[in-house]
Amino acid sequence: MQERESRGQQAAGQEPLVSVILPVYGVEAYLERCVDGVLAQTYRNLEVILVDDESPDRCPAICDAYAAADPRVRVIHQKNAGLSGARNAGIDAARGEYLAFIDSDDYVTHDFIARLYQALEETGSDLAMCKWKYVKGGPVPDEEHDTGAVTAYSGREMMANLYIPDGAYYVVAWNKLYKRELFQGLRFPLGRIHEDEATTYRVYDRIGKAAVVDACLYGYFVGNDSITRGKFSRKRLDWAWAVRERLTFLEERKDKYAQVLPAAWKALADGCIALYFKCVRELPDSGEEQELLRGYVREALEKSRAFGGLSARTAAGYRLFLAWPGMYRRLLGY
């Protein structure tokens, strides 16, 4: 691995250093848009760590050009290790008191870091997060109903928020600002997608408090060749394995998370049913995986007898799925 060191850090009064980590692979068309947005942040005391994950296009040269032009930019060139490996390399190299992750085909508002840092400081929190919206290259939308209000939650409440209708805001890694020590001994899992599902809950278990900003400050790019999107494949089943691991984690700490378990088991079962029918349609050789997914649904149904949390209608639906999946599909439109 080769790292191109920065020529120094920009003075910024008493502001602590924030390390912004950007994994870079195959995003030549979008990288400059992303990096320019980070360098234009109103919060100035940044180091921007560009992790070139052996990108096959012009991205390595673009990264080096930014490092030559701005002393806040550092570049790591490494053998391909995937998104998790690139993020982990950035964490290992970071010198800031705070960490932020941005996917290099996404982009943020000019005050993304400043508002998250302000929320974190005002509430005495260990991390801060904002809302995000899908974007196609235009400005990050400023939704009229977003109030900008900051709400503080405990770590246990953040864990529960993974299972609310807006839970996607809480799962992902990249709409947040973290105290660096939260990643002490914690890294993203190598070789897997849905790596956020396997990691963020472990962060929540470590925090005392988190600040949630009711504002959209992050744009999740949905272009056809964006780096984390693609057609259904066997790798998509990493979601189920990660969420099942999370349930083991919660059950081992059920004195703390007992109230979260009903929603957690239901979320696993619902997700596994959707994945099962995707496998049936698109992966005809996935019989073993299909049985594993069905087993998780069966397990959720059995667990419900102990913790409750399933309505009679939902439990009946799970039984129908387990007995006659074809009929379940026809009735529910899968």
ZADO-1210 file (C-alpha; in nm, 4 decimals, padded with zeros to 6 digits):
<atoms>
<atom x="00.0000" y="00.0000" z="00.0000" code="MET" pos="1"/>
<atom x="00.1293" y="00.3452" z="-00.0875" code="GLN" pos="2"/>
<atom x="00.0139" y="00.6622" z="00.0801" code="GLU" pos="3"/>
<atom x="00.0752" y="01.0118" z="-00.0449" code="ARG" pos="4"/>
<atom x="00.1108" y="01.2330" z="00.2618" code="GLU" pos="5"/>
<atom x="-00.0455" y="01.5752" z="00.2851" code="SER" pos="6"/>
<atom x="00.1731" y="01.8836" z="00.3073" code="ARG" pos="7"/>
<atom x="00.0025" y="01.9920" z="00.6285" code="GLY" pos="8"/>
<atom x="-00.3341" y="02.0738" z="00.7750" code="GLN" pos="9"/>
<atom x="-00.5300" y="02.3927" z="00.7396" code="GLN" pos="10"/>
<atom x="-00.5497" y="02.5978" z="01.0553" code="ALA" pos="11"/>
<atom x="-00.9035" y="02.6423" z="01.1774" code="ALA" pos="12"/>
<atom x="-00.8999" y="02.7947" z="01.5238" code="GLY" pos="13"/>
<atom x="-01.0308" y="02.5590" z="01.7876" code="GLN" pos="14"/>
<atom x="-01.2258" y="02.3346" z="01.5511" code="GLU" pos="15"/>
<atom x="-01.1224" y="01.9695" z="01.5885" code="PRO" pos="16"/>
<atom x="-00.9966" y="01.7831" z="01.2859" code="LEU" pos="17"/>
<atom x="-01.2568" y="01.5791" z="01.0966" code="VAL" pos="18"/>
<atom x="-01.1384" y="01.2928" z="00.8756" code="SER" pos="19"/>
<atom x="-01.3663" y="01.2439" z="00.5737" code="VAL" pos="20"/>
<atom x="-01.3123" y="00.8993" z="00.4188" code="ILE" pos="21"/>
<atom x="-01.4030" y="00.8409" z="00.0525" code="LEU" pos="22"/>
<atom x="-01.3636" y="00.4926" z="-00.0987" code="PRO" pos="23"/>
<atom x="-01.2801" y="00.5332" z="-00.4676" code="VAL" pos="24"/>
<atom x="-01.3449" y="00.2729" z="-00.7365" code="TYR" pos="25"/>
<atom x="-01.4790" y="00.3157" z="-01.0872" code="GLY" pos="26"/>
<atom x="-01.6295" y="00.6603" z="-01.0283" code="VAL" pos="27"/>
<atom x="-01.4313" y="00.8693" z="-01.2759" code="GLU" pos="28"/>
<atom x="-01.7463" y="01.0486" z="-01.3927" code="ALA" pos="29"/>
<atom x="-01.8526" y="01.1482" z="-01.0409" code="TYR" pos="30"/>
<atom x="-01.5403" y="01.1751" z="-00.8250" code="LEU" pos="31"/>
<atom x="-01.4692" y="01.5435" z="-00.8846" code="GLU" pos="32"/>
<atom x="-01.8279" y="01.6383" z="-00.8021" code="ARG" pos="33"/>
<atom x="-01.8025" y="01.4550" z="-00.4714" code="CYS" pos="34"/>
<atom x="-01.4564" y="01.5787" z="-00.3703" code="VAL" pos="35"/>
<atom x="-01.5308" y="01.9384" z="-00.4707" code="ASP" pos="36"/>
<atom x="-01.8353" y="01.9299" z="-00.2427" code="GLY" pos="37"/>
<atom x="-01.6291" y="01.8041" z="00.0484" code="VAL" pos="38"/>
<atom x="-01.3544" y="02.0609" z="-00.0008" code="LEU" pos="39"/>
<atom x="-01.6177" y="02.3376" z="-00.0165" code="ALA" pos="40"/>
<atom x="-01.7554" y="02.2526" z="00.3285" code="GLN" pos="41"/>
<atom x="-01.8126" y="02.5495" z="00.5573" code="THR" pos="42"/>
<atom x="-01.6360" y="02.3442" z="00.8250" code="TYR" pos="43"/>
<atom x="-01.2755" y="02.3921" z="00.7185" code="ARG" pos="44"/>
<atom x="-01.0560" y="02.1781" z="00.9443" code="ASN" pos="45"/>
<atom x="-01.0791" y="01.8613" z="00.7404" code="LEU" pos="46"/>
<atom x="-00.8536" y="01.5903" z="00.6124" code="GLU" pos="47"/>
<atom x="-01.0021" y="01.4229" z="00.3087" code="VAL" pos="48"/>
<atom x="-00.8781" y="01.0661" z="00.2722" code="ILE" pos="49"/>
<atom x="-00.9243" y="00.9308" z="-00.0799" code="LEU" pos="50"/>
<atom x="-00.8811" y="00.5538" z="-00.0771" code="VAL" pos="51"/>
<atom x="-00.8087" y="00.4393" z="-00.4325" code="ASP" pos="52"/>
<atom x="-00.9168" y="00.0753" z="-00.4212" code="ASP" pos="53"/>
<atom x="-00.7164" y="-00.0145" z="-00.7349" code="GLU" pos="54"/>
<atom x="-00.9635" y="00.1707" z="-00.9544" code="SER" pos="55"/>
<atom x="-00.9220" y="00.0746" z="-01.3229" code="PRO" pos="56"/>
<atom x="-01.0044" y="00.4181" z="-01.4655" code="ASP" pos="57"/>
<atom x="-00.8592" y="00.7679" z="-01.4217" code="ARG" pos="58"/>
<atom x="-00.9561" y="00.7874" z="-01.0555" code="CYS" pos="59"/>
<atom x="-00.6008" y="00.7288" z="-00.9217" code="PRO" pos="60"/>
<atom x="-00.4680" y="01.0236" z="-01.1212" code="ALA" pos="61"/>
<atom x="-00.7622" y="01.2414" z="-01.0193" code="ILE" pos="62"/>
<atom x="-00.6969" y="01.1593" z="-00.6541" code="CYS" pos="63"/>
<atom x="-00.3290" y="01.2502" z="-00.6850" code="ASP" pos="64"/>
<atom x="-00.4177" y="01.5779" z="-00.8558" code="ALA" pos="65"/>
<atom x="-00.6385" y="01.6753" z="-00.5616" code="TYR" pos="66"/>
<atom x="-00.3614" y="01.5900" z="-00.3136" code="ALA" pos="67"/>
<atom x="-00.1187" y="01.8081" z="-00.5072" code="ALA" pos="68"/>
<atom x="-00.3635" y="02.0987" z="-00.5110" code="ALA" pos="69"/>
<atom x="-00.4980" y="02.0956" z="-00.1531" code="ASP" pos="70"/>
<atom x="-00.2947" y="02.0067" z="00.1584" code="PRO" pos="71"/>
<atom x="-00.6062" y="01.8715" z="00.3286" code="ARG" pos="72"/>
<atom x="-00.6240" y="01.5807" z="00.0829" code="VAL" pos="73"/>
<atom x="-00.4448" y="01.2512" z="00.1449" code="ARG" pos="74"/>
<atom x="-00.4449" y="00.9596" z="-00.0973" code="VAL" pos="75"/>
<atom x="-00.4090" y="00.5886" z="-00.0266" code="ILE" pos="76"/>
<atom x="-00.3471" y="00.3582" z="-00.3219" code="HIS" pos="77"/>
<atom x="-00.4189" y="-00.0026" z="-00.2270" code="GLN" pos="78"/>
<atom x="-00.4861" y="-00.3434" z="-00.3771" code="LYS" pos="79"/>
<atom x="-00.8568" y="-00.3934" z="-00.4352" code="ASN" pos="80"/>
<atom x="-01.0289" y="-00.4809" z="-00.1073" code="ALA" pos="81"/>
<atom x="-01.3865" y="-00.3724" z="-00.1746" code="GLY" pos="82"/>
<atom x="-01.5887" y="-00.0989" z="-00.0114" code="LEU" pos="83"/>
<atom x="-01.5342" y="-00.2308" z="00.3413" code="SER" pos="84"/>
<atom x="-01.1610" y="-00.2658" z="00.2880" code="GLY" pos="85"/>
<atom x="-01.1377" y="00.0892" z="00.1558" code="ALA" pos="86"/>
<atom x="-01.3296" y="00.2314" z="00.4501" code="ARG" pos="87"/>
<atom x="-01.1154" y="00.0320" z="00.6911" code="ASN" pos="88"/>
<atom x="-00.7971" y="00.1664" z="00.5324" code="ALA" pos="89"/>
<atom x="-00.9324" y="00.5178" z="00.5784" code="GLY" pos="90"/>
<atom x="-01.0121" y="00.4535" z="00.9437" code="ILE" pos="91"/>
<atom x="-00.6624" y="00.3169" z="01.0013" code="ASP" pos="92"/>
<atom x="-00.5047" y="00.6238" z="00.8420" code="ALA" pos="93"/>
<atom x="-00.7346" y="00.8868" z="00.9961" code="ALA" pos="94"/>
<atom x="-00.5852" y="01.1475" z="01.2263" code="ARG" pos="95"/>
<atom x="-00.9043" y="01.3363" z="01.3101" code="GLY" pos="96"/>
<atom x="-01.1041" y="01.3374" z="01.6306" code="GLU" pos="97"/>
<atom x="-01.4133" y="01.2689" z="01.4193" code="TYR" pos="98"/>
<atom x="-01.4833" y="01.0465" z="01.1191" code="LEU" pos="99"/>
<atom x="-01.7291" y="01.0787" z="00.8318" code="ALA" pos="100"/>
<atom x="-01.7836" y="00.8402" z="00.5404" code="PHE" pos="101"/>
<atom x="-01.9029" y="00.9547" z="00.1979" code="ILE" pos="102"/>
<atom x="-01.9422" y="00.7246" z="-00.1020" code="ASP" pos="103"/>
<atom x="-01.7525" y="00.8855" z="-00.3873" code="SER" pos="104"/>
<atom x="-02.0412" y="00.8962" z="-00.6335" code="ASP" pos="105"/>
<atom x="-02.2688" y="01.0612" z="-00.3743" code="ASP" pos="106"/>
<atom x="-02.2513" y="01.4223" z="-00.2597" code="TYR" pos="107"/>
<atom x="-02.3383" y="01.6419" z="00.0353" code="VAL" pos="108"/>
<atom x="-02.4595" y="01.9916" z="00.1107" code="THR" pos="109"/>
<atom x="-02.1992" y="02.2584" z="00.1837" code="HIS" pos="110"/>
<atom x="-02.2855" y="02.2534" z="00.5552" code="ASP" pos="111"/>
<atom x="-02.3034" y="01.8740" z="00.6005" code="PHE" pos="112"/>
<atom x="-02.0084" y="01.8535" z="00.8416" code="ILE" pos="113"/>
<atom x="-02.0782" y="02.1866" z="01.0154" code="ALA" pos="114"/>
<atom x="-02.4379" y="02.1026" z="01.1045" code="ARG" pos="115"/>
<atom x="-02.3580" y="01.7521" z="01.2215" code="LEU" pos="116"/>
<atom x="-02.0696" y="01.8779" z="01.4343" code="TYR" pos="117"/>
<atom x="-02.2858" y="02.1531" z="01.5829" code="GLN" pos="118"/>
<atom x="-02.5596" y="01.9025" z="01.6687" code="ALA" pos="119"/>
<atom x="-02.3083" y="01.6676" z="01.8245" code="LEU" pos="120"/>
<atom x="-02.1560" y="01.9421" z="02.0371" code="GLU" pos="121"/>
<atom x="-02.4868" y="02.0964" z="02.1451" code="GLU" pos="122"/>
<atom x="-02.6223" y="01.7649" z="02.2693" code="THR" pos="123"/>
<atom x="-02.3021" y="01.6156" z="02.4080" code="GLY" pos="124"/>
<atom x="-02.3407" y="01.3205" z="02.1718" code="SER" pos="125"/>
<atom x="-02.0976" y="01.0622" z="02.0400" code="ASP" pos="126"/>
<atom x="-02.2350" y="01.0766" z="01.6868" code="LEU" pos="127"/>
<atom x="-02.4711" y="01.2884" z="01.4781" code="ALA" pos="128"/>
<atom x="-02.6731" y="01.1991" z="01.1709" code="MET" pos="129"/>
<atom x="-02.9012" y="01.3598" z="00.9146" code="CYS" pos="130"/>
<atom x="-03.1599" y="01.2522" z="00.6588" code="LYS" pos="131"/>
<atom x="-03.0731" y="01.1669" z="00.2999" code="TRP" pos="132"/>
<atom x="-03.2547" y="01.1636" z="-00.0300" code="LYS" pos="133"/>
<atom x="-03.2090" y="00.9900" z="-00.3636" code="TYR" pos="134"/>
<atom x="-03.0522" y="01.2227" z="-00.6202" code="VAL" pos="135"/>
<atom x="-02.9674" y="01.2016" z="-00.9896" code="LYS" pos="136"/>
<atom x="-02.7107" y="01.4783" z="-01.0120" code="GLY" pos="137"/>
<atom x="-02.9149" y="01.7800" z="-00.9062" code="GLY" pos="138"/>
<atom x="-02.8899" y="01.9615" z="-00.5733" code="PRO" pos="139"/>
<atom x="-02.9648" y="01.7746" z="-00.2536" code="VAL" pos="140"/>
<atom x="-03.3343" y="01.8565" z="-00.2022" code="PRO" pos="141"/>
<atom x="-03.4317" y="02.0897" z="00.0788" code="ASP" pos="142"/>
<atom x="-03.7605" y="01.9377" z="00.1880" code="GLU" pos="143"/>
<atom x="-04.0195" y="02.1862" z="00.3135" code="GLU" pos="144"/>
<atom x="-04.1279" y="01.9611" z="00.5992" code="HIS" pos="145"/>
<atom x="-03.7723" y="01.9220" z="00.7331" code="ASP" pos="146"/>
<atom x="-03.7561" y="02.1353" z="01.0467" code="THR" pos="147"/>
<atom x="-03.3822" y="02.1346" z="01.1120" code="GLY" pos="148"/>
<atom x="-03.4590" y="02.0379" z="01.4704" code="ALA" pos="149"/>
<atom x="-03.2039" y="01.8305" z="01.6606" code="VAL" pos="150"/>
<atom x="-03.3245" y="01.5383" z="01.8735" code="THR" pos="151"/>
<atom x="-03.1015" y="01.3412" z="02.1098" code="ALA" pos="152"/>
<atom x="-03.1460" y="00.9653" z="02.1508" code="TYR" pos="153"/>
<atom x="-02.9805" y="00.7091" z="02.3737" code="SER" pos="154"/>
<atom x="-02.7881" y="00.4210" z="02.2201" code="GLY" pos="155"/>
<atom x="-03.0736" y="00.1854" z="02.2998" code="ARG" pos="156"/>
<atom x="-03.3211" y="00.4189" z="02.1271" code="GLU" pos="157"/>
<atom x="-03.0950" y="00.4362" z="01.8216" code="MET" pos="158"/>
<atom x="-03.0917" y="00.0564" z="01.8107" code="MET" pos="159"/>
<atom x="-03.4728" y="00.0563" z="01.8196" code="ALA" pos="160"/>
<atom x="-03.4797" y="00.3196" z="01.5437" code="ASN" pos="161"/>
<atom x="-03.3234" y="00.0663" z="01.3056" code="LEU" pos="162"/>
<atom x="-03.6703" y="-00.0904" z="01.2874" code="TYR" pos="163"/>
<atom x="-03.8941" y="00.2132" z="01.2417" code="ILE" pos="164"/>
<atom x="-04.0356" y="00.3066" z="00.8966" code="PRO" pos="165"/>
<atom x="-03.7486" y="00.5548" z="00.8472" code="ASP" pos="166"/>
<atom x="-03.4948" y="00.2984" z="00.9653" code="GLY" pos="167"/>
<atom x="-03.2812" y="00.3341" z="00.6514" code="ALA" pos="168"/>
<atom x="-03.1585" y="00.6695" z="00.7844" code="TYR" pos="169"/>
<atom x="-03.0234" y="00.4896" z="01.0895" code="TYR" pos="170"/>
<atom x="-02.8681" y="00.1861" z="00.9192" code="VAL" pos="171"/>
<atom x="-02.6302" y="00.3451" z="00.6705" code="VAL" pos="172"/>
<atom x="-02.2796" y="00.4572" z="00.7636" code="ALA" pos="173"/>
<atom x="-02.2461" y="00.7598" z="00.5413" code="TRP" pos="174"/>
<atom x="-02.4924" y="01.0210" z="00.6720" code="ASN" pos="175"/>
<atom x="-02.3178" y="01.0453" z="01.0064" code="LYS" pos="176"/>
<atom x="-02.0349" y="01.2091" z="01.1978" code="LEU" pos="177"/>
<atom x="-01.8673" y="00.9863" z="01.4562" code="TYR" pos="178"/>
<atom x="-01.6267" y="01.0292" z="01.7403" code="LYS" pos="179"/>
<atom x="-01.3232" y="00.8376" z="01.6247" code="ARG" pos="180"/>
<atom x="-01.3036" y="00.6185" z="01.9351" code="GLU" pos="181"/>
<atom x="-01.6311" y="00.4502" z="01.8390" code="LEU" pos="182"/>
<atom x="-01.4298" y="00.2532" z="01.5817" code="PHE" pos="183"/>
<atom x="-01.1664" y="00.1406" z="01.8283" code="GLN" pos="184"/>
<atom x="-01.1343" y="-00.2303" z="01.7480" code="GLY" pos="185"/>
<atom x="-01.4328" y="-00.2130" z="01.5096" code="LEU" pos="186"/>
<atom x="-01.4109" y="-00.2391" z="01.1314" code="ARG" pos="187"/>
<atom x="-01.6425" y="-00.3096" z="00.8378" code="PHE" pos="188"/>
<atom x="-01.6583" y="-00.6785" z="00.7329" code="PRO" pos="189"/>
<atom x="-01.4440" y="-00.7646" z="00.4325" code="LEU" pos="190"/>
<atom x="-01.5877" y="-00.9286" z="00.1251" code="GLY" pos="191"/>
<atom x="-01.9510" y="-00.8501" z="00.2041" code="ARG" pos="192"/>
<atom x="-02.2084" y="-00.5998" z="00.0876" code="ILE" pos="193"/>
<atom x="-02.4708" y="-00.4591" z="00.3220" code="HIS" pos="194"/>
<atom x="-02.1665" y="-00.3888" z="00.5382" code="GLU" pos="195"/>
<atom x="-02.3548" y="-00.1104" z="00.7165" code="ASP" pos="196"/>
<atom x="-02.6124" y="-00.3619" z="00.8412" code="GLU" pos="197"/>
<atom x="-02.3244" y="-00.5560" z="00.9957" code="ALA" pos="198"/>
<atom x="-02.1555" y="-00.2591" z="01.1613" code="THR" pos="199"/>
<atom x="-02.3758" y="00.0361" z="01.2566" code="THR" pos="200"/>
<atom x="-02.5609" y="-00.1470" z="01.5337" code="TYR" pos="201"/>
<atom x="-02.2271" y="-00.2221" z="01.7013" code="ARG" pos="202"/>
<atom x="-02.1556" y="00.1506" z="01.7019" code="VAL" pos="203"/>
<atom x="-02.4941" y="00.2219" z="01.8629" code="TYR" pos="204"/>
<atom x="-02.4150" y="-00.0265" z="02.1377" code="ASP" pos="205"/>
<atom x="-02.1103" y="00.1843" z="02.2267" code="ARG" pos="206"/>
<atom x="-02.2651" y="00.5308" z="02.2383" code="ILE" pos="207"/>
<atom x="-02.4175" y="00.7202" z="02.5245" code="GLY" pos="208"/>
<atom x="-02.6144" y="00.9575" z="02.3063" code="LYS" pos="209"/>
<atom x="-02.6721" y="01.0436" z="01.9397" code="ALA" pos="210"/>
<atom x="-02.8018" y="01.3618" z="01.7756" code="ALA" pos="211"/>
<atom x="-03.0450" y="01.3341" z="01.4833" code="VAL" pos="212"/>
<atom x="-03.0833" y="01.6408" z="01.2599" code="VAL" pos="213"/>
<atom x="-03.4199" y="01.6705" z="01.0861" code="ASP" pos="214"/>
<atom x="-03.2689" y="01.7932" z="00.7600" code="ALA" pos="215"/>
<atom x="-03.1563" y="01.6355" z="00.4344" code="CYS" pos="216"/>
<atom x="-02.7826" y="01.6996" z="00.3982" code="LEU" pos="217"/>
<atom x="-02.6719" y="01.3959" z="00.1954" code="TYR" pos="218"/>
<atom x="-02.7529" y="01.2959" z="-00.1626" code="GLY" pos="219"/>
<atom x="-02.7558" y="00.9241" z="-00.2448" code="TYR" pos="220"/>
<atom x="-02.6794" y="00.9017" z="-00.6148" code="PHE" pos="221"/>
<atom x="-02.8911" y="00.6577" z="-00.8167" code="VAL" pos="222"/>
<atom x="-02.7210" y="00.6668" z="-01.1558" code="GLY" pos="223"/>
<atom x="-02.7043" y="00.3415" z="-01.3494" code="ASN" pos="224"/>
<atom x="-02.3369" y="00.2804" z="-01.2706" code="ASP" pos="225"/>
<atom x="-02.3208" y="00.4121" z="-00.9134" code="SER" pos="226"/>
<atom x="-02.0774" y="00.2157" z="-00.6994" code="ILE" pos="227"/>
<atom x="-02.3039" y="00.0438" z="-00.4485" code="THR" pos="228"/>
<atom x="-02.6014" y="-00.0362" z="-00.6702" code="ARG" pos="229"/>
<atom x="-02.6633" y="-00.3235" z="-00.9107" code="GLY" pos="230"/>
<atom x="-02.8901" y="-00.6077" z="-01.0139" code="LYS" pos="231"/>
<atom x="-02.9871" y="-00.8842" z="-00.7764" code="PHE" pos="232"/>
<atom x="-02.7190" y="-01.1439" z="-00.7115" code="SER" pos="233"/>
<atom x="-02.6278" y="-01.3967" z="-00.4455" code="ARG" pos="234"/>
<atom x="-02.4306" y="-01.1215" z="-00.2702" code="LYS" pos="235"/>
<atom x="-02.7602" y="-00.9516" z="-00.1842" code="ARG" pos="236"/>
<atom x="-02.8179" y="-01.2315" z="00.0641" code="LEU" pos="237"/>
<atom x="-02.5468" y="-01.0732" z="00.2794" code="ASP" pos="238"/>
<atom x="-02.8328" y="-00.8616" z="00.4136" code="TRP" pos="239"/>
<atom x="-02.9966" y="-01.1651" z="00.5748" code="ALA" pos="240"/>
<atom x="-02.6731" y="-01.2958" z="00.7231" code="TRP" pos="241"/>
<atom x="-02.5897" y="-00.9537" z="00.8703" code="ALA" pos="242"/>
<atom x="-02.9362" y="-00.8980" z="01.0178" code="VAL" pos="243"/>
<atom x="-02.9336" y="-01.2469" z="01.1683" code="ARG" pos="244"/>
<atom x="-02.5946" y="-01.1718" z="01.3263" code="GLU" pos="245"/>
<atom x="-02.7456" y="-00.8547" z="01.4690" code="ARG" pos="246"/>
<atom x="-03.0230" y="-01.0581" z="01.6280" code="LEU" pos="247"/>
<atom x="-02.7686" y="-01.2847" z="01.7955" code="THR" pos="248"/>
<atom x="-02.5985" y="-00.9712" z="01.9271" code="PHE" pos="249"/>
<atom x="-02.9288" y="-00.8341" z="02.0619" code="LEU" pos="250"/>
<atom x="-03.0302" y="-01.1627" z="02.2215" code="GLU" pos="251"/>
<atom x="-02.6947" y="-01.1905" z="02.3974" code="GLU" pos="252"/>
<atom x="-02.7745" y="-00.8496" z="02.5489" code="ARG" pos="253"/>
<atom x="-03.1466" y="-00.8999" z="02.5960" code="LYS" pos="254"/>
<atom x="-03.1434" y="-00.7323" z="02.9367" code="ASP" pos="255"/>
<atom x="-03.0666" y="-00.4128" z="02.7449" code="LYS" pos="256"/>
<atom x="-03.2521" y="-00.4762" z="02.4184" code="TYR" pos="257"/>
<atom x="-03.5510" y="-00.6955" z="02.5075" code="ALA" pos="258"/>
<atom x="-03.7965" y="-00.4350" z="02.3796" code="GLN" pos="259"/>
<atom x="-03.6194" y="-00.4246" z="02.0416" code="VAL" pos="260"/>
<atom x="-03.6355" y="-00.8000" z="01.9766" code="LEU" pos="261"/>
<atom x="-03.9986" y="-00.8301" z="01.8523" code="PRO" pos="262"/>
<atom x="-03.9466" y="-00.5721" z="01.5778" code="ALA" pos="263"/>
<atom x="-03.6052" y="-00.7172" z="01.4970" code="ALA" pos="264"/>
<atom x="-03.7371" y="-01.0689" z="01.4386" code="TRP" pos="265"/>
<atom x="-04.0270" y="-00.9402" z="01.2285" code="LYS" pos="266"/>
<atom x="-03.7902" y="-00.7306" z="01.0146" code="ALA" pos="267"/>
<atom x="-03.5700" y="-01.0341" z="00.9541" code="LEU" pos="268"/>
<atom x="-03.8661" y="-01.2526" z="00.8552" code="ALA" pos="269"/>
<atom x="-04.0173" y="-00.9930" z="00.6209" code="ASP" pos="270"/>
<atom x="-03.6823" y="-00.9311" z="00.4538" code="GLY" pos="271"/>
<atom x="-03.6119" y="-01.3007" z="00.4148" code="CYS" pos="272"/>
<atom x="-03.9478" y="-01.3610" z="00.2473" code="ILE" pos="273"/>
<atom x="-03.8714" y="-01.0889" z="-00.0077" code="ALA" pos="274"/>
<atom x="-03.5228" y="-01.2325" z="-00.0676" code="LEU" pos="275"/>
<atom x="-03.6630" y="-01.5843" z="-00.0994" code="TYR" pos="276"/>
<atom x="-03.8867" y="-01.4879" z="-00.3913" code="PHE" pos="277"/>
<atom x="-03.6041" y="-01.2951" z="-00.5571" code="LYS" pos="278"/>
<atom x="-03.3947" y="-01.6102" z="-00.5360" code="CYS" pos="279"/>
<atom x="-03.6773" y="-01.8174" z="-00.6831" code="VAL" pos="280"/>
<atom x="-03.7085" y="-01.5788" z="-00.9784" code="ARG" pos="281"/>
<atom x="-03.3464" y="-01.4909" z="-01.0447" code="GLU" pos="282"/>
<atom x="-03.1199" y="-01.7549" z="-00.8867" code="LEU" pos="283"/>
<atom x="-03.2522" y="-02.0964" z="-00.9875" code="PRO" pos="284"/>
<atom x="-02.9531" y="-02.2743" z="-00.8298" code="ASP" pos="285"/>
<atom x="-03.0085" y="-02.1168" z="-00.4859" code="SER" pos="286"/>
<atom x="-03.2029" y="-02.3988" z="-00.3229" code="GLY" pos="287"/>
<atom x="-02.9728" y="-02.4117" z="-00.0197" code="GLU" pos="288"/>
<atom x="-03.0005" y="-02.0383" z="00.0385" code="GLU" pos="289"/>
<atom x="-03.3775" y="-02.0510" z="-00.0058" code="GLN" pos="290"/>
<atom x="-03.4008" y="-02.3077" z="00.2728" code="GLU" pos="291"/>
<atom x="-03.1839" y="-02.0928" z="00.4992" code="LEU" pos="292"/>
<atom x="-03.4139" y="-01.7964" z="00.4388" code="LEU" pos="293"/>
<atom x="-03.7209" y="-02.0086" z="00.5110" code="ARG" pos="294"/>
<atom x="-03.5504" y="-02.1286" z="00.8273" code="GLY" pos="295"/>
<atom x="-03.5123" y="-01.7709" z="00.9508" code="TYR" pos="296"/>
<atom x="-03.8841" y="-01.7110" z="00.8940" code="VAL" pos="297"/>
<atom x="-03.9629" y="-02.0303" z="01.0867" code="ARG" pos="298"/>
<atom x="-03.7306" y="-01.9163" z="01.3651" code="GLU" pos="299"/>
<atom x="-03.9031" y="-01.5769" z="01.3855" code="ALA" pos="300"/>
<atom x="-04.2405" y="-01.7468" z="01.4126" code="LEU" pos="301"/>
<atom x="-04.1144" y="-01.9682" z="01.6949" code="GLU" pos="302"/>
<atom x="-03.9532" y="-01.6737" z="01.8760" code="LYS" pos="303"/>
<atom x="-04.2804" y="-01.4829" z="01.8630" code="SER" pos="304"/>
<atom x="-04.4296" y="-01.7320" z="02.1052" code="ARG" pos="305"/>
<atom x="-04.1775" y="-01.6157" z="02.3640" code="ALA" pos="306"/>
<atom x="-04.1660" y="-01.2419" z="02.3043" code="PHE" pos="307"/>
<atom x="-04.4952" y="-01.1682" z="02.1284" code="GLY" pos="308"/>
<atom x="-04.4866" y="-00.8870" z="01.8783" code="GLY" pos="309"/>
<atom x="-04.6599" y="-01.0572" z="01.5854" code="LEU" pos="310"/>
<atom x="-05.0215" y="-00.9937" z="01.5028" code="SER" pos="311"/>
<atom x="-05.2393" y="-01.2976" z="01.4360" code="ALA" pos="312"/>
<atom x="-05.2566" y="-01.1970" z="01.0701" code="ARG" pos="313"/>
<atom x="-04.8784" y="-01.1712" z="01.0359" code="THR" pos="314"/>
<atom x="-04.8234" y="-01.5042" z="01.2107" code="ALA" pos="315"/>
<atom x="-05.0814" y="-01.6669" z="00.9811" code="ALA" pos="316"/>
<atom x="-04.9038" y="-01.5185" z="00.6805" code="GLY" pos="317"/>
<atom x="-04.5704" y="-01.6630" z="00.7912" code="TYR" pos="318"/>
<atom x="-04.7326" y="-02.0056" z="00.8356" code="ARG" pos="319"/>
<atom x="-04.8814" y="-01.9832" z="00.4872" code="LEU" pos="320"/>
<atom x="-04.5424" y="-01.8883" z="00.3433" code="PHE" pos="321"/>
<atom x="-04.3745" y="-02.1840" z="00.5143" code="LEU" pos="322"/>
<atom x="-04.6415" y="-02.4341" z="00.4066" code="ALA" pos="323"/>
<atom x="-04.7316" y="-02.3084" z="00.0561" code="TRP" pos="324"/>
<atom x="-04.4914" y="-02.0373" z="-00.0664" code="PRO" pos="325"/>
<atom x="-04.6493" y="-02.0400" z="-00.4127" code="GLY" pos="326"/>
<atom x="-04.9918" y="-01.9586" z="-00.2728" code="MET" pos="327"/>
<atom x="-04.8406" y="-01.6890" z="-00.0494" code="TYR" pos="328"/>
<atom x="-04.6786" y="-01.5335" z="-00.3563" code="ARG" pos="329"/>
<atom x="-05.0025" y="-01.5291" z="-00.5522" code="ARG" pos="330"/>
<atom x="-05.2009" y="-01.3784" z="-00.2635" code="LEU" pos="331"/>
<atom x="-04.9472" y="-01.1077" z="-00.1784" code="LEU" pos="332"/>
<atom x="-04.8206" y="-01.0302" z="-00.5260" code="GLY" pos="333"/>
<atom x="-04.4539" y="-01.1288" z="-00.4916" code="TYR" pos="334"/>
</atoms>
